[in-house]
Amino acid sequence: MRHWWVLVKLALNILLTSLVVVLLGPAMSEAAEVGRQLAAGATVDIDMSNLVFPPIVSGTSLVVATVLAVYKPWGRVRATR
């Protein structure tokens, strides 16, 4: 299978999309409520440390997808004439 990286990138996209819906959905409503309270001038004492990991996972998977898009295991692609 010469184009295996396409399937890997597809799997990464499906995985990240489902993780956003399943894991970040509930946390986003809580973060929105905290934002509303902060905008109103109230002080908020809440632990938002669980929102650190999504950017790390997203950035890492983006780097992997970029490497898979650029790296060609069979060598350079020849120009067609």
C-alpha positions as CSV (number, residue, x, y, z in Angstrom):
1,M,0.0,0.0,0.0
2,R,1.8,3.1,-1.2
3,H,-0.5,5.7,0.2
4,W,-0.7,4.5,3.8
5,W,-0.2,8.0,5.2
6,V,-3.5,9.2,3.8
7,L,-5.3,6.6,6.0
8,V,-3.2,7.7,9.0
9,K,-4.2,11.3,8.4
10,L,-7.8,10.4,8.0
11,A,-7.7,8.4,11.2
12,L,-6.1,11.4,13.0
13,N,-8.8,13.7,11.8
14,I,-11.6,11.4,12.8
15,L,-10.0,10.8,16.2
16,L,-9.4,14.5,16.9
17,T,-12.9,15.5,15.7
18,S,-14.5,12.9,18.0
19,L,-12.3,13.9,20.9
20,V,-13.4,17.5,20.5
21,V,-17.0,16.6,20.6
22,V,-16.8,14.1,23.4
23,L,-14.2,15.6,25.7
24,L,-14.2,19.3,25.1
25,G,-17.9,19.9,24.7
26,P,-18.8,19.7,28.4
27,A,-15.6,21.7,29.4
28,M,-16.4,24.4,26.9
29,S,-19.8,25.2,28.5
30,E,-18.0,25.4,31.9
31,A,-15.4,27.7,30.4
32,A,-18.1,29.9,28.8
33,E,-19.8,30.3,32.1
34,V,-16.4,31.3,33.8
35,G,-15.9,33.8,31.0
36,R,-19.3,35.3,31.6
37,Q,-18.6,35.6,35.3
38,L,-15.2,37.2,34.6
39,A,-16.8,39.6,32.1
40,A,-19.3,40.7,34.7
41,G,-16.4,41.5,37.1
42,A,-16.8,38.6,39.5
43,T,-13.9,36.6,40.8
44,V,-13.8,33.0,39.9
45,D,-12.0,30.2,41.7
46,I,-12.1,27.2,39.4
47,D,-9.6,24.7,38.1
48,M,-9.3,25.0,34.4
49,S,-6.1,22.9,34.1
50,N,-7.9,20.2,32.1
51,L,-7.9,22.7,29.2
52,V,-4.1,22.5,28.9
53,F,-4.0,19.1,27.2
54,P,-6.1,19.7,24.1
55,P,-3.7,22.2,22.5
56,I,-0.8,19.8,23.3
57,V,-2.6,16.9,21.6
58,S,-3.8,19.0,18.7
59,G,-0.3,20.5,18.1
60,T,1.3,17.1,18.2
61,S,-1.1,15.5,15.8
62,L,-0.8,18.5,13.5
63,V,3.0,18.0,13.4
64,V,2.5,14.3,12.7
65,A,0.1,15.0,9.9
66,T,2.5,17.6,8.4
67,V,5.4,15.2,8.5
68,L,3.2,12.5,6.8
69,A,2.2,15.1,4.1
70,V,5.8,16.1,3.4
71,Y,7.8,12.9,4.0
72,K,7.9,10.6,1.0
73,P,9.4,7.2,2.0
74,W,10.1,6.2,-1.6
75,G,12.2,9.3,-2.3
76,R,11.7,12.5,-4.2
77,V,8.8,12.8,-6.7
78,R,10.1,13.2,-10.2
79,A,8.8,16.0,-12.4
80,T,6.8,14.9,-15.3
81,R,7.3,16.4,-18.7
